[in-house]
């Protein structure tokens, strides 16, 4: 029997047993109920310790992941949020010739963000959104 069942049994003894027989049976039922409660409390304490260990382990893993992401960002040279938007330029080739540059655009229809190759002199050209296919003009 679990603790709740033992306590219900004890309540039944108190309510329905004749006064002459109550004392011995009631005391033994009380002791059994208390033993059951104590063992239930020990089981719950063990479960809480296991959950605490799981939580600590998960917190350690998250901390390790944060460090890994930070290291990766440093290796990529991403030191601020400014590195993720705006104009992106390729590095010069070995001869030092001009490089290609890309500009970030957002479609006015579906709000899809994408990069396209920027070419001087074509500031008013029409662009086609790769997501929805809507045509719109590029304006800086």
C-alpha positions in Angstrom: 0.0 0.0 0.0 1.1 3.5 -0.6 1.0 6.3 1.9 -2.4 7.6 0.9 -4.0 4.1 1.1 -2.4 3.6 4.6 -3.8 6.9 5.8 -7.3 6.1 4.4 -7.1 2.7 6.2 -6.2 4.5 9.4 -9.2 6.9 9.0 -11.4 3.9 8.5 -10.2 2.3 11.7 -10.8 5.5 13.6 -14.3 5.9 12.2 -15.7 2.3 12.3 -13.8 0.2 14.9 -15.3 -0.4 18.4 -13.5 1.5 21.1 -12.1 -1.7 22.8 -10.1 -2.8 19.8 -9.0 0.6 18.5 -5.8 1.3 20.5 -3.6 -1.6 19.3 -4.7 -1.5 15.7 -4.7 2.2 15.5 -1.1 2.6 16.8 0.2 -0.1 14.5 -1.6 1.6 11.5 -0.1 5.0 12.5 3.4 3.5 12.6 2.9 1.9 9.1 1.5 5.1 7.6 4.5 7.1 9.0 6.9 4.5 7.7 5.3 4.7 4.3 5.4 8.5 4.3 9.1 8.5 5.3 10.0 6.1 2.4 8.0 8.2 0.0 9.8 11.3 1.1 13.2 9.5 0.6 12.2 8.5 -2.9 11.1 12.1 -3.7 14.4 13.4 -2.4 16.3 11.0 -4.6 14.3 12.1 -7.6 15.0 15.8 -6.8 18.7 15.1 -6.6 18.6 13.4 -10.0 16.8 16.3 -11.5 19.2 18.7 -10.0 22.1 16.7 -11.5 20.4 16.8 -14.9 19.9 20.5 -14.6 23.5 21.1 -13.7 24.6 18.9 -16.6 22.4 20.8 -19.0 23.6 24.2 -17.7 27.2 23.0 -18.3 26.4 22.0 -21.8 24.7 25.3 -22.6 27.7 27.1 -21.2 30.0 25.1 -23.4 27.8 25.8 -26.5 27.9 29.5 -25.7 31.7 29.4 -25.5 31.8 27.5 -28.8 29.6 30.1 -30.5 31.7 32.9 -29.2 34.9 31.2 -30.4 33.3 30.7 -33.8 32.2 34.3 -34.1 35.7 35.4 -33.2 37.2 33.1 -35.8 34.8 34.5 -38.5 35.6 38.1 -37.4 32.0 38.9 -36.4 32.6 41.3 -33.5 29.3 43.2 -33.7 25.8 43.2 -35.1 26.9 45.7 -37.8 28.8 42.8 -39.5 25.6 41.1 -40.5 23.8 43.8 -42.6 24.3 46.3 -45.3 26.9 46.1 -48.1 29.2 43.1 -48.3 32.3 43.2 -50.4 34.5 40.3 -51.6 38.2 40.5 -50.9 40.5 41.6 -53.7 42.1 38.9 -55.8 45.9 38.4 -55.9 46.4 41.0 -58.6 44.6 43.7 -56.5 41.9 44.2 -59.1 38.5 45.5 -58.1 36.2 43.2 -56.2 32.5 42.3 -56.5 30.1 43.8 -53.9 26.7 42.7 -52.8 23.9 44.7 -51.2 21.3 43.4 -48.9 17.7 44.1 -50.0 14.3 43.4 -48.5 11.3 42.7 -50.7 8.5 45.3 -50.0 5.8 42.7 -50.7 6.9 39.7 -48.6 9.7 41.1 -46.4 12.2 38.5 -47.7 15.8 39.6 -47.3 18.4 38.7 -49.8 21.7 39.8 -51.4 22.2 40.8 -55.0 25.3 41.7 -56.9 25.8 45.5 -57.1 27.0 47.0 -60.3 27.6 50.8 -60.6 25.4 52.6 -63.0 22.5 50.3 -62.5 20.9 52.0 -59.5 17.4 52.1 -61.0 17.3 48.6 -62.3 14.3 46.3 -61.5 14.9 43.4 -59.1 12.9 40.2 -58.7 12.3 38.8 -55.3 13.6 35.2 -55.1 10.8 34.3 -52.7 7.6 35.7 -54.1 8.7 36.7 -57.6 7.5 40.2 -57.2 9.3 42.8 -59.3 10.4 46.0 -57.6 12.9 48.8 -58.3 16.1 49.2 -56.3 16.5 52.6 -54.7 19.3 53.6 -52.3 
